[in-house]
Each structure stands twice: as structure tokens, then as C-alpha cells.
Amino acid sequence: MSSPISHTQPQPPTSNAPPSSWHQLNNRWTRNCAGGEPGVNYNQNVRDGHTELTLSVPFSTTIPVSALIQRARNTWLRCHASHPEIAVQLATGTDLPQTMSFEPLRSNADAAAWLDESFRVVSHQSAQQVASMTYNRRLPTKGKRNMLYLVLAGAADPEFPDRHCLVWNFSHVLADIYSTVQFFNNFFKSVTEVPGDRGLDVRELDYTGLASRLPVTPVTPYEATYRPSRAEKEEALRGALAQTQLYADKMSHSIAMYPEPDAAARTHGTHCIRLQYTESESRALLSSLSAQKISITFAAAAATILAVKQTYGRGHETGALLGMTRNARRWVQTEATHRVPNAADVVYLWVPFKAEWFEPEMPTHTTILHLAREVRKALGPHLTSPHYISTFAFTADRVIEALKREGEPVPAPQAPGFSPQGALPLGKHFTSTSGSGDASITTHDFVHSGRQINPSAWTGMFSLWGRVTLSMGFDGKYYDPGRMEGFMGRVKGNLGSLVLGEGWVDERARL
């Protein structure tokens, strides 16, 4: 699936990397949140866990249940050293600077305490019930450390009684879609390799080279690789200020999502919607877009814009102020000298409308193609230089200042948002003949969800093994679930019109 976010590691000019911003004192590593991290973390802290994420991967395996539990537990323990971001403690208050810390496990008692807090085996709830529980409460762990749930077959999904499921709950501060897929790939491979008949001893954990694995922001490899000049940083800062001005100038002219009139009286509650095309529909959709020389990223963004206009349009709008995610992985290496688990940020685009695109006689698929080309044109200038990375801290500071002023979120009109997550490189088969006997794992799906505690509601899209999925998380305080089901049905129907015809409408769009 074409996407402006590449999952291929780039090869920019090499240079000597600067020292890590992590500092060690005895057994404790600490640093201040940097780049965009302070804004995301502060937002979570004052918005009751907003953007804490939950990912679910159902799988089947040849490993017996008792051994699977032990292997999953051992792998999670091993990850404390190999993927320390899962055990980093983040600031949970409003003091500035926001900070983070990490402590290697020094004894089996330390390991047992961390496992007791962060690892759960579930046999009497479905994976969906577990996921819903996680995104309807904030992370209960110390410093928002990650939690992993192994939901056993028989409970995980009654429709597929032989499938287990991993449900992973974590803060968005230290993860994006790319790093989470890589984590699952490493995790499942490790499950096939570690012992299933005993627990690992803490002395078997390898903390060698820990400094290179502790998470940093894209700013660290960006500075090391490009050594930006003052002029380049100043130009990037002007771009960041232009983003603020664009929002101020265009929001009143844009289509928008309007919270329910009684939002002030409604209670918070996260809802997640997930719609999929069949494999054959996905192939036809991707083939049609390829013939049109349009990425599905831009077509799905266009389908979202049109759905917002169809659902909430009031007639005065001259365009769409569209938020989109982009990823710094196109510019910096994130798995080499430095570990960068979150390289995503948001850019706002102005997508102008032409009245004829929305005339009753205009076919939906033609409207989508017009809008898609405008989205591509608007996004292009934001993908030409790495220097926007230098503005992450500036933007985060402005986010924090705005949150300080706002207090409780105001149920104001919201610009539409779209998060293209690309073609996910999740492995399907994992096999090993080492350790305690043959072991194999087959993954079956990838489900993305997360906690939403504000009026913003974004559409997401990814493809897995050629099948396209659309998703949305939203806060029921601001949006009616039935209306949002209808909205997402329109998104799917709009995008599907490119190959499935004008008569094809997802049933949810009728709500």
C-alpha cells in the first residue's frame, strides 16, 4: 500500500552521534522528556490518559498452554532489557520539565514485582473485553509502564476457540505504529525460543549496551545526522508558526466535526470502531488506485473529508482543515545508534473545495479523486525537508501552554483528522526448533484501539497482508456512538466507491 510514511529505514549521510541525553546515577537512568514528548505526556496527565493505546494480536500456536504462559512471561521479562521503553516510568503530574526514568532489574524479587504489576494471564474474558477495559481506564502501573495481557484460547474469541490473543496497553509517548509492529515481531519470535518449563533468572537478562536502547526522540538522530544550521532551524520555526496561523485563519471556513449539543452533560467513555474491506475488495481498491496513480493514503483522507461534509456540512465551508500524521523515519535511522520508538507528529493542511465536486450528479468516486489530489498537493511541501524535526520542542511547549489555559476540554467544532499507518510488516509465521522442543506461532490479525478523552476524533487506516482496515476512537461524551458508526460507514463507502460502484454503501452509513 502506498503511503507517505515509509517503513524502509533511510540511508542519510552518516556522522558521529552526540552523547545520549540519558544520565545514569547508580542503577537509575533519567532524562527530561524532549522533542514532542512533553506535549503528549502532559496531555495524557491532564486528560485522564488520553492517547494511551491498546493493540491486540490474536494468534494460534503449537505450544501447550502451560508452556505458552511461561514462555510469554519469560519473553516479557527479557523485553525489560531488550526493549526498555516498555518499563520506562513517565512523569504523571504537571510539573515541568516532564521527566522519565528507567531502572534495570537487579534481583529475582525485582523481576517478580515488575511481572506482577505488568503481566496478566486472562482466561475468563474475551480479548475485546480486555481491550475495552484498558481503554476505559488509564494505565494503573507505576509511571505509566506498559502492561501485557495474555488472553487464553477459549476465552479470547469464542468464534475461534483455538486462538489466544496478546493485548498490549502502553503510552503513545514512547511508541508509534512502526515500533509496535516491530515489537510484536520480536516478541513472537522470542516466545518460540525461550524456555517453557522454567522461569528466567534475572542474571539471564542482557543489559549490555543499554544506553543505545533507551528511547530517544527523532531530534537526537536528526541533530547527529544533519547538523542543522541556525538558518535551517529558523526556517523550520517559521513553518511551525505558519501552522498555527493556518489553523487560526481556516478553522472557521472548514468543514468540522460538531460535538453533541448536550456534551457538557454527557459522561466520558471511549468507543472504538473498526471496519474492514475483504481481501478481494482490498485488492480491487488498491489496483484501481494504482491505475489512477493515487495513493490509498490520499484517497482515504479524501473519503474522510467527504464523510465529514456529508455528516456535518453546514453549507458555508470552502475547504477542509485536515490534520494528518507524518513520520520522521523517512529522514532518520531509528533502529541503529539510537532507539526511536515514536517518530510521528501531526501537520495541518488546507484542502480547498470546488463547488462542482459536490454537485448531486457528480459521482462519489470522482469527488474522491479530486479531493485526493488536493490532499497530495497540500501535503507535498511538508515532506521535502527533515528540518521540521527541530521544531518538536517548540510545538510541545505551545501544546502545554494551551492545555494550561483550557482546563476541561471545550466541546468546540473539530478539524477532521486522518492517520495513515501504512502497510504493516507484521510477521505471520514464527518458528523455532531451539529451546524446549519445536514451537510455532501463527498470527491472524492486528487490532488498533486506544483511550480518547477529548472532542478530537481521527480516522485511521492501515493494511495488513493486503487487507485494508479503517478505524476510529472517540469519546462518547462528545459524539453519539450511532452517529459515529454512520460516519465511519460513509468513510468506508466513499473509499469503496472507487471500485465497488455508486450503489455500494456500508450498512453503518444508513444509521
C-alpha positions in Angstrom: 0.0 0.0 0.0 1.4 3.4 -1.0 1.8 5.8 1.8 3.8 9.0 2.6 5.1 7.1 5.6 7.8 4.7 4.6 8.6 1.7 6.7 12.0 1.3 5.0 14.9 2.6 7.0 16.5 5.6 5.1 20.2 6.0 4.5 21.0 9.6 5.2 24.5 11.0 5.4 26.5 9.5 8.3 28.0 11.4 11.2 29.2 10.8 14.7 26.2 10.7 17.0 26.1 13.0 20.0 26.1 11.6 23.5 22.8 10.2 24.8 20.6 12.5 26.7 20.1 9.8 29.3 22.1 10.1 32.6 23.0 7.3 34.9 23.3 7.5 38.6 23.9 4.2 40.3 21.1 1.9 39.0 18.8 4.6 37.7 18.7 6.2 34.3 16.9 9.5 33.9 16.3 12.2 31.3 13.9 15.0 30.6 11.1 14.5 28.0 12.3 16.0 24.8 11.1 16.9 21.3 7.4 16.2 21.1 7.3 14.0 24.2 6.4 16.7 26.8 3.3 17.7 25.0 2.0 14.2 24.6 2.8 13.2 28.1 1.4 16.3 29.7 -1.8 15.9 27.6 -2.1 12.3 29.0 -1.7 13.5 32.5 -4.3 16.3 32.4 -6.7 14.4 30.1 -7.0 11.2 32.2 -4.8 9.0 30.0 -5.8 10.4 26.5 -3.8 8.6 23.8 -2.8 5.6 25.9 -3.0 2.9 23.3 -4.2 -0.8 23.2 -3.1 -3.2 20.4 -4.4 -6.8 20.1 -2.9 -9.6 18.1 -4.7 -12.9 18.0 -2.6 -16.0 17.3 -2.6 -19.8 17.3 0.3 -21.9 18.4 1.6 -25.5 18.8 2.8 -24.6 22.3 0.8 -26.1 25.1 -1.0 -23.6 27.3 1.2 -24.1 30.4 4.4 -23.7 28.4 2.9 -20.8 26.5 2.2 -18.9 29.7 5.7 -19.5 30.9 7.3 -18.5 27.6 5.2 -15.3 27.3 6.2 -14.4 30.9 9.9 -15.1 30.1 9.7 -13.1 26.9 8.1 -10.1 28.6 10.9 -10.3 31.2 13.5 -10.5 28.5 12.0 -7.4 26.9 12.8 -5.4 30.1 16.4 -5.4 28.9 15.9 -5.7 25.1 13.1 -3.1 24.8 13.5 -1.0 27.9 10.8 1.5 26.7 8.1 -0.9 28.0 9.4 -0.3 31.5 10.3 3.4 31.4 8.5 5.4 34.0 7.0 8.7 32.8 6.0 11.7 34.8 2.3 11.5 35.8 1.9 15.1 37.1 2.1 18.6 35.7 5.5 19.7 36.9 7.9 20.9 34.3 10.1 19.7 32.9 8.3 16.4 32.3 10.7 13.5 33.0 11.3 9.8 32.5 13.4 7.1 34.2 14.4 3.5 33.9 15.9 1.0 36.4 17.4 -2.3 35.3 16.2 -5.3 37.3 18.8 -6.3 39.8 17.2 -9.3 41.6 14.6 -12.0 41.0 12.5 -10.2 43.6 12.7 -7.1 41.4 11.7 -9.1 38.4 8.8 -10.8 40.2 7.4 -7.4 41.4 7.6 -5.9 37.9 5.9 -9.0 36.3 3.2 -9.0 39.0 2.4 -5.4 38.1 2.7 -5.5 34.3 1.9 -9.1 33.1 -1.6 -10.7 33.3 -3.0 -14.1 32.1 -6.7 -13.9 31.4 -8.9 -17.0 31.0 -12.5 -15.7 31.7 -12.8 -12.6 29.5 -12.5 -12.1 25.7 -9.7 -10.2 24.1 -12.3 -7.5 23.2 -13.5 -7.2 26.8 -9.9 -6.9 28.0 -9.1 -4.2 25.4 -12.2 -2.3 26.2 -11.3 -2.4 29.9 -7.8 -0.9 29.1 -9.0 2.0 27.0 -11.8 2.9 29.5 -9.3 3.4 32.3 -5.8 5.0 32.4 -2.7 2.9 32.9 -2.6 1.8 36.6 1.1 1.0 36.6 3.9 3.0 38.2 4.9 5.8 35.8 2.5 4.5 33.1 4.7 1.5 32.4 3.4 -0.9 29.8 1.0 -3.8 30.5 0.7 -7.1 28.6 -2.3 -9.4 28.8 -2.2 -13.0 27.5 -5.8 -13.9 26.8 -6.1 -17.7 26.5 -7.8 -19.6 23.8 -11.4 -20.5 24.6 -11.9 -17.0 26.1 -10.0 -14.8 23.7 -12.5 -15.1 20.8 -15.4 -17.6 21.0 -15.7 -17.6 17.2 -12.1 -19.0 17.0 -11.7 -21.2 20.1 -8.2 -22.3 19.2 -6.8 -18.7 19.2 -5.0 -16.9 22.0 -4.5 -13.1 22.0 -1.9 -10.7 23.2 -3.4 -7.4 24.4 -0.7 -4.7 24.9 -1.5 -1.4 26.7 1.0 1.4 26.6 1.6 5.2 26.4 1.8 6.8 23.0 4.7 8.9 24.3 7.1 6.0 23.6 5.5 4.1 20.7 4.1 4.6 17.2 2.7 2.2 14.7 6.0 1.1 13.2 7.8 0.4 16.5 4.8 -1.5 17.9 4.7 -3.9 14.9 8.5 -4.4 15.3 7.9 -5.2 18.9 5.3 -7.8 18.2 7.6 -9.4 15.6 10.4 -9.6 18.2 8.1 -10.8 20.9 6.5 -13.7 19.0 9.9 -14.8 17.7 11.2 -14.8 21.3 8.3 -16.8 22.6 9.3 -19.6 20.3 12.9 -19.5 21.7 12.7 -19.0 25.4 12.2 -21.9 27.9 8.7 -23.0 28.6 9.5 -25.2 31.6 11.1 -22.7 34.0 11.3 -19.0 34.7 14.2 -17.0 33.5 16.7 -15.8 36.2 17.3 -12.1 36.2 21.0 -12.9 35.6 20.0 -14.2 32.2 18.8 -10.7 31.1 21.3 -8.9 28.9 21.6 -5.2 29.7 24.8 -4.8 27.8 24.7 -1.7 25.6 21.6 -0.4 27.4 22.4 3.2 26.6 21.9 2.6 22.9 18.5 1.0 23.5 17.0 3.5 25.9 14.4 5.5 23.9 15.1 8.9 22.4 13.2 11.2 20.1 13.9 11.8 16.4 15.6 15.0 17.4 18.7 13.1 18.6 19.5 11.3 15.3 18.3 14.3 13.3 20.8 16.6 15.0 23.6 14.0 14.7 22.9 13.3 11.0 22.1 16.7 9.5 23.8 19.1 11.9 21.3 21.8 11.0 22.4 25.3 10.7 20.7 28.2 12.6 19.2 29.4 9.3 17.7 25.9 8.7 16.2 25.8 12.2 14.8 29.4 11.8 13.2 28.5 8.5 11.6 25.4 10.2 10.3 27.5 13.0 8.6 29.9 10.6 6.9 26.8 9.2 5.7 25.8 12.7 4.3 29.3 13.2 2.6 29.2 9.9 0.8 26.0 11.0 -0.6 27.9 14.0 -1.7 30.8 11.7 -3.2 28.4 9.2 -5.4 26.8 11.9 -6.5 30.3 13.2 -7.2 31.5 9.7 -9.0 28.5 8.2 -10.9 26.8 11.0 -14.0 29.0 10.6 -14.1 28.2 6.9 -13.5 24.5 7.3 -15.8 21.5 7.5 -15.7 20.3 11.0 -17.0 17.5 13.4 -19.5 19.0 15.8 -19.8 17.6 19.3 -23.3 16.7 20.5 -25.3 19.7 21.8 -25.6 18.1 25.3 -21.9 17.2 25.5 -21.5 19.1 28.8 -24.0 16.8 30.5 -22.6 13.5 29.0 -20.0 11.3 30.6 -16.6 10.3 29.2 -16.3 6.9 27.6 -14.0 5.6 24.9 -15.6 3.9 21.9 -13.6 2.2 19.1 -14.9 1.4 15.6 -13.2 -0.9 13.2 -14.3 -1.6 9.6 -12.5 -3.8 7.1 -12.7 -4.5 3.4 -12.5 -8.1 2.3 -9.3 -9.3 0.7 -10.8 -9.2 -2.8 -12.3 -5.7 -2.2 -8.9 -4.5 -0.9 -7.1 -5.9 -4.0 -9.6 -4.2 -6.3 -9.3 -1.0 -4.4 -5.5 -0.9 -4.5 -5.5 -1.9 -8.2 -7.9 0.9 -9.1 -5.9 3.5 -7.2 -2.7 2.3 -8.8 -4.3 2.8 -12.2 -5.2 6.3 -11.2 -1.7 6.9 -9.8 -3.2 7.9 -6.4 -2.0 6.5 -3.1 -4.7 4.9 -0.9 -3.4 7.3 1.8 -4.7 10.3 -0.1 -7.9 8.5 -1.2 -8.7 7.5 2.3 -8.0 11.0 3.6 -10.4 12.3 0.8 -13.0 9.7 1.9 -12.8 11.1 5.4 -13.2 14.7 4.3 -16.2 13.8 2.2 -17.8 11.9 5.1 -17.3 14.9 7.4 -19.0 17.1 4.8 -21.8 14.5 4.4 -22.4 14.2 8.1 -21.8 17.6 9.5 -21.7 20.1 6.5 -23.5 23.4 7.1 -23.1 25.0 3.7 -20.6 27.7 4.4 -17.4 25.6 4.1 -14.8 26.5 1.5 -12.4 23.6 2.3 -11.1 21.2 4.8 -8.5 22.0 7.5 -7.2 18.4 7.7 -4.8 17.1 10.4 -2.5 14.3 9.2 0.2 12.3 10.8 3.7 12.1 9.2 6.7 10.1 10.4 10.4 11.1 10.7 11.5 7.7 9.7 11.8 8.9 6.2 14.6 11.1 7.4 16.4 9.4 10.3 17.5 6.0 11.3 15.5 4.8 14.3 17.0 1.3 15.0 20.7 2.0 14.6 22.8 4.1 17.0 19.7 5.3 18.7 16.3 3.7 19.5 13.5 6.0 18.4 10.1 4.2 19.3 8.0 7.2 18.4 8.8 9.3 15.3 5.3 10.5 14.4 3.9 14.1 14.6 0.9 16.0 13.1 0.7 18.5 10.3 -2.4 20.5 9.3 -3.3 21.0 5.6 -5.7 23.3 3.9 -7.7 21.4 1.2 -9.7 23.8 -0.9 -13.1 22.8 -2.3 -14.6 23.5 -5.7 -18.4 23.6 -5.7 -18.8 21.3 -8.8 -17.1 18.4 -6.9 -20.2 18.2 -4.7 -23.0 18.6 -7.2 -25.6 15.9 -7.0 -24.7 14.5 -10.4 -21.0 14.2 -9.6 -20.1 10.5 -9.0 -18.7 9.9 -5.5 -15.6 8.3 -6.9 -14.8 11.3 -9.0 -15.2 13.6 -5.9 -12.8 11.3 -4.0 -10.2 11.6 -6.8 -10.4 15.4 -6.9 -10.1 15.6 -3.1 -7.3 13.0 -3.0 -5.2 15.0 -5.5 -5.7 18.2 -3.4 -4.6 16.4 -0.3 -1.5 15.1 -2.1 -0.7 18.6 -3.3 -1.2 20.1 0.2 0.9 17.5 2.0 3.8 17.5 -0.5 5.7 20.6 0.8 5.7 19.1 4.3 7.6 16.0 3.1 10.6 17.8 1.4 12.9 18.5 4.4 13.9 17.0 7.7 14.2 20.3 9.5 10.7 20.4 10.8 12.0 17.9 13.4 13.9 20.7 15.0 10.5 22.4 16.0 9.1 19.5 18.0 10.1 21.0 21.4 8.6 24.4 20.3 5.3 22.8 19.3 5.2 20.8 22.5 5.7 23.9 24.6 2.8 25.6 22.9 0.6 22.5 23.4 1.3 22.6 27.1 0.6 26.3 27.4 -2.7 25.8 25.6 -3.7 22.9 27.9 -2.9 25.0 31.0 -5.3 27.7 29.7 -8.1 25.4 28.6 -8.9 23.3 31.7 -11.7 20.9 30.8 -11.9 20.4 27.0 -14.3 22.7 25.3 -16.8 20.9 23.1 -16.0 23.1 20.1 -16.0 22.1 16.4 -13.1 19.9 15.5 -11.0 19.9 12.3 -11.1 16.4 10.7 -8.0 14.2 11.3 -6.6 11.3 9.4 -3.7 8.9 10.4 -2.3 6.8 7.6 -0.4 3.9 9.2 0.8 2.2 6.1 1.3 -1.4 5.2 2.1 -3.1 8.5 5.1 -5.5 8.3 3.6 -7.9 11.0 5.1 -11.3 10.6 2.6 -14.2 10.1 4.6 -17.2 11.0 7.2 -17.7 13.7 9.0 -21.0 14.2 12.0 -22.3 16.2 13.4 -25.7 17.0 15.6 -24.4 19.8 14.8 -24.5 23.5 12.3 -26.9 24.9 11.0 -28.6 21.8 9.5 -27.4 18.5 7.4 -24.2 18.7 5.5 -22.3 16.1 3.1 -19.3 16.2 0.7 -18.0 13.5 -0.7 -14.5 13.9 -4.2 -13.8 12.5 -4.9 -10.1 12.8 -3.9 -6.7 14.3 -6.4 -4.6 16.1 -5.6 -0.9 16.9 -7.5 0.9 19.7 -6.8 3.5 22.4 -8.1 5.9 25.0 -9.9 9.1 23.8 -10.7 11.8 26.4 -11.4 14.9 24.3 -13.5 16.1 21.4 -11.0 15.2 18.7 -11.8 12.1 16.7 -9.4 10.9 14.0 -9.9 8.2 11.3 -7.0 5.7 11.0 -6.1 3.3 8.2 -3.7 0.5 7.6 -3.3 -2.6 5.5 -2.3 -6.0 6.8 -1.3 -8.8 4.4 -3.2 -6.9 1.7 -6.4 -6.3 3.6 -7.4 -2.6 4.3 -8.7 -1.6 7.7 -10.3 1.6 8.8 -10.6 2.6 12.5 -11.7 5.4 14.8 -11.6 6.0 18.5 -13.7 8.7 20.1 -15.1 10.0 23.4 -18.8 9.3 23.9 -19.0 12.5 25.9 -18.8 14.4 22.7 -20.1 12.1 20.0 -23.0 9.7 19.8 -21.9 6.2 19.0 -24.7 5.6 16.5 -23.8 8.8 14.6 -20.1 7.8 14.6 -21.0 4.3 13.2 -22.8 6.1 10.4 -19.9 8.4 9.8 -17.4 5.6 9.5 -19.8 3.7 7.3 -19.7 6.7 5.0 -15.9 6.8 5.0 -15.8 3.2 4.0 -18.5 3.6 1.4 -16.8 6.7 -0.1 -13.5 4.9 -0.4 -15.1 1.8 -1.7 -17.0 3.7 -4.4 -13.7 3.7 -6.3 -14.2 0.1 -7.2 -17.5 -1.1 -5.8 -19.7 1.4 -7.5 -22.2 4.1 -6.6 -24.7 1.6 -5.2 -22.4 0.2 -2.7 -23.0 1.6 0.8 -21.7 0.2 4.1 -24.7 -0.6 6.3 -23.4 1.7 9.0 -23.8 4.7 6.8 -27.6 4.1 6.9 -27.7 4.8 10.7 
